[in-house]
Amino acid sequence: MLQPDPSYHLKIQEPVHSINFLSQQLLTGTASGKIKFFCLSSLRSNFELKVSSNGGILYVSSDTETLICQDRQGIIKIYDLEKCGYVAKNEINTEHIGFTRCIKLMNRDLLLTPSGSSDINVYDLRTSIDPIYKLSSFQNDQVGQIMCMIDVSLTSQASETIFYLIAGFESGHLVLFDLREFKAIHSIKYDFPVCSVDYDASTNRGVLSSPTIHKIHIFGIDRLKMELIQKEAECIELQHSEGSKVAGISSLKIRIDKKCLFVGSCDGVVNIFSWKSLRKLATLRNHRNEITDIAFSAIPIDSFKSNLSAISSTDGTVSLWDIYYK
């Protein structure tokens, strides 16, 4: 089994909880409440922003105008980029104490956040510091805390783009929400907390897992009935090359080009699978502690002459990879 070396290893000097690419930069959210901006040409931090005194930054996202971040205590801060730098614009207290990240909807000024209950709150980023909608599951208080969520866009038979949300809960429920009417439309249940999830509309295949198990579970969506479908026959059981089971799964993501699935574990091991065949391609053993986030550049990084995949860990490092792009 291939065990390649990274293109580069960034040393952040403290646990890293979130990462995201911004053009030719990498943003890192740290345990001390800082966002560090790394220039990918010099591979050095050229700016940092102290955004929280409440613990680690679980989510960081930015475009050319706005930066959004979320800390461990559920506080979301929104900054505008002006000539003088980043200026605080808004602050939202989600009342969520946990590790569930918020989502900015694709091509819409809506922010979906966890809450202090099992509900998901919807905010209008342009106007509101209070929720404009609340998403509730069928089971309501029986599902426990929300653990993960992703937004999905599907094309209807009338060629209309419709937005949905897939959310995993502490109870093991996976719930599909219609974001036109902001309501739950279907759910299925697993016997473990659903803590990480991703979905690819082009293959109608999704993946989910949890730190409490050693498997990747597969699901799909019945596009006619708009119902979630469990595909238990396609489960992937993770094992080390010597046959022992890996630690539980802390993060998983399908790469933007739909060629690879990256699966990060609580022991720092990352397994890469072919997204087409689900065959394991490589095992990365460059991190010592839990994998906290995985991110992919949408464009080639000039200094590497390739797109990059980035992996962050509580060991205080971020590894950069150009594997399987060429």
C-alpha positions, 0 to 999 in steps of 0.5 A: 500500500502506498505511503507517500510523503507530503508536499509540505508540512506546516508547523502551526505550534498549537492544535489546529481545528479547522482549515480552508483555502482562500485563493493562494492562501491557507487559513487555519483556525487554532486552539487559542482562538486565532486564524492564521493566514499562510501564504502558499508561495512563501509557506509562512504565516503573513497575517493572524487575526485573534477572533475568540477567547472562548477556545478553538476555531471550529470553522473558518471560511472566507471570500474576497469580501467576508470572513466567517468563523465559529468558536468552540463555545458556539459564537459565530463572528462575521468580518468584512474586509475593508482597506484597513483590514478585517472589521467586525460586522456581526456576531451570533450566539448559537448556544451550541457547545460542541464541535458541529460546524455551521454552513454557508449555503452555496450561492446564497446569503444564508447561514445554517448553524447548530443550536442549543437544542436539536434544531438547526437555525437559519440566518440571513447574513445580510440582515439578521442576528436572529434566526429567520427559520428553524429546522426541526427533525421528525423526532424532535428532542429524541435525536439529541444534538446535531453532530454534522451537516452538509448542503446539497444541490440537486436538479429536478426533472424540470431542470430546477436547482433545489437545495437540501440539507443532510444532517446527522444526529447524536441518536444515529438519525440521518435527516434530509431537509428541503430548504425551499420549505425549511422542513424535514422530509425523510430520515433513516437511523443508524446504531451509532452517532452520525458525526461526519457526512458527505455526499456526491450528487453526480454519483448519488452516493454519500458517506458517513461515519463516527469516532465510535466505529471503524466503518464507512457507511454508504447511503443514497437518495431516491430522487423520485421519492426524495428519501434517504436509502441505506446501502449497507452492502457497500460498507467499508471496514477500515483496517491497518495493513497489519490487520488491526482495526483503525481508531474511530473516524474523525473526518471524511470528505469527498474531493472536489474533483470526485476522484478521491475520498479522504478519511481521517481517524482519531489516531492521525491516520488518513486513508485515501480511497478511489471514489469510483471503486472505493478501493483504498489507494494510500495510507498517510501516517504523517500526523500523530494525533486526531485529524480535525479537518480536510480541505481541498483547493478549488484552483491550482496553487502556483508554487506547487503547480497543482491543486492541493489537499490539506489535512489538519491535526491536533498535533499542531501541524497541517500537511499539504498533498498534491497526490492523485491530482496529476 
